[in-house]
């Protein structure tokens, strides 16, 4: 997966995560793209920082995003982009700060979705 493909797929993955949020208010949000600006690849806390367009009807606003990397990298070419994309059946990898217009993405924090409850059981 190329870096370009990663950002597009992450946009759709964030939309899916919003749609499945337990907080019904957050289910109305969506992501309309990422613009990475700073690559802190070999920092003590490796991360990419930039702008994301996060929306709730009727428009999207510019938010700050932080994507925490799973380890330090020497260059962008060394990043295994596919490893940073949370699985479709994973959750808890995204933190949302609506008042601060900030989203944090930490793929290494992803855990499997809990199983759907069996009808009639709690």
Rosetta blueprint (number, residue, H / E / L):
1 X L
2 X L
3 X H
4 X H
5 X H
6 X H
7 X H
8 X H
9 X H
10 X H
11 X H
12 X H
13 X H
14 X H
15 X H
16 X H
17 X H
18 X H
19 X H
20 X L
21 X L
22 X L
23 X L
24 X H
25 X H
26 X H
27 X H
28 X H
29 X E
30 X E
31 X E
32 X E
33 X E
34 X E
35 X E
36 X E
37 X E
38 X E
39 X E
40 X E
41 X L
42 X L
43 X L
44 X L
45 X L
46 X L
47 X E
48 X E
49 X E
50 X E
51 X E
52 X E
53 X E
54 X E
55 X E
56 X E
57 X L
58 X L
59 X E
60 X E
61 X E
62 X E
63 X E
64 X E
65 X E
66 X E
67 X E
68 X E
69 X L
70 X L
71 X L
72 X L
73 X L
74 X L
75 X L
76 X H
77 X H
78 X H
79 X L
80 X L
81 X H
82 X H
83 X H
84 X H
85 X L
86 X L
87 X L
88 X L
89 X L
90 X E
91 X E
92 X L
93 X L
94 X E
95 X E
96 X E
97 X E
98 X L
99 X L
100 X L
101 X L
102 X E
103 X E
104 X E
105 X E
106 X E
107 X H
108 X H
109 X H
110 X L
111 X E
112 X E
113 X L
114 X L
115 X L
116 X L
117 X L
118 X L
119 X L
120 X L
121 X L
122 X L
